[in-house]
């Protein structure tokens, strides 16, 4: 597939196209999108043209955090109210592997 060579004005127009539709969160992604269209442009040139035109890359949104206070964990006073299950696995010296299911009472810590 032959790559196309364009002037700087045409490259600027091409760089502005993704802003109208797709959300680009970093310039590397924008450069990949432009190269995928078959346009031969250097990564540094992409960054320079983008910066000179005053275009901004949309910032990534932060992680959503839980709103409000969490309910405290219920206090367990009596045995046999809650049990925990856990698989434990190991390997013997001979290379044989084994798995064990541990079941533990959360209050008394007995199996």
Phi, psi and omega in degrees: 000127182277134179273148184265143175252130181233163175282172182295324179296319178293321178296322178296317177298321179292321180293330181282339181301311182298335179298327183289325185250282187284147176272121179252123184263348175206158184291331178298318179295320178298317179299319178297318179296320180292317180295326180294332177285355177093018182260125181275106178215140181286150180298317180295324179292321177302313181294319181296313180296320180296317180291318181295327180281352179075020178282147180241148177267134182295138182280148178288144180281149181286170180287138178285132180250156180294140181259137177090179181269145178280148176286135180294149179294139181295140180278126180263123183250332184251147175293161178067019175273322180215138181238152177242139179247142179206134174268130177243135179227150181207181181224136179280171179298327181286350179101355180284132180263149176215154178233144180229138176265117176262130175238120187231137172285129185290334182275307185269347183058029176263151178275000000 
